[in-house]
Amino acid sequence: MIKLTHLGGEEFILNADLIRYVEARPDTFITLAGDDHVVVEESLDEVLRRAIDYQRSKHMIPMTCAGAGF
C-alpha cells in the first residue's frame, strides 16, 4: 500500500499491486487493474519510487507459519 494525494489535496492509500501503468499527462495519471483511473499530485517518478519501495518491503517482512512450530 502506498500513500498518495488526490489533486484536491486529500490523501489516500492505494494498493500498489493494482497499478497497471503510470503516465505524466502533465498530471500524474494512474491506470489500475479493471481500467479504473486515479490522478494524483505526486510526480510519475515519486509514484514509481513508492511502488518499488512497497514491493521491496513486502519481501522484507519475515514469513511465519502458524502452527508449524517455527
N, C-alpha and C positions, 0 to 999 in steps of 0.2 A: 504494500500500500504506500502511496506517495501523497504528500500534501501539496495541493496546487491552489491557485487563486483564480476565480472567475473574473472576467473583465470588470464587473461591478464592484470588485474588492472582497467578495465573500470567499473565505477559504473552504475547501472541501477535500475529502480523501478519495483518491482514485485507485482502484485495483489495477496496478501496472501490468498484470498478466493479461488484461483485456485490450491493451493497446495494439492496434494493427499497424498504424503509421502516424507520424507527426509531420506537419508541414508549417512553414512560415509563409503567411499569405497577406499582409505582413504580420497580422496577429498569429499567434501560435494555435494551430487548428489540429486537434487530436481526433483521429478516427478510431473507434473501438470495435471490438467484435460485435456483430449484429448491425454494423453500419451506423451506430449512434455517434454523435459528434459533440465535442466539447471545445470551447475557445477559452484560452487561459492567458493570464498576464505574463507568465514565465516565458523565457525565450526557448526556442527549439533546443538549443544546447543544454539549458538548465533542465528541461524535461528529460532529455536523454541522460544527463548525469544522475538525476534522481532515480530513473528507471533502472539504470545499471547498478547503482548503489543498492537499490531494493533487491535486485536479483542476486547480487553478491551476498547480501545479508541473509537471504533465505538458506544459503549453504553453510553459513557460519553457526547457525543455531544447532546445538547438539541434539541428535535424534535419540529418543528414548523408546524403549519397548515395554509398554505396560504389561506387567505380569510375566515377563520373560526372564526376570531375575537379573537384569542389567543395572 
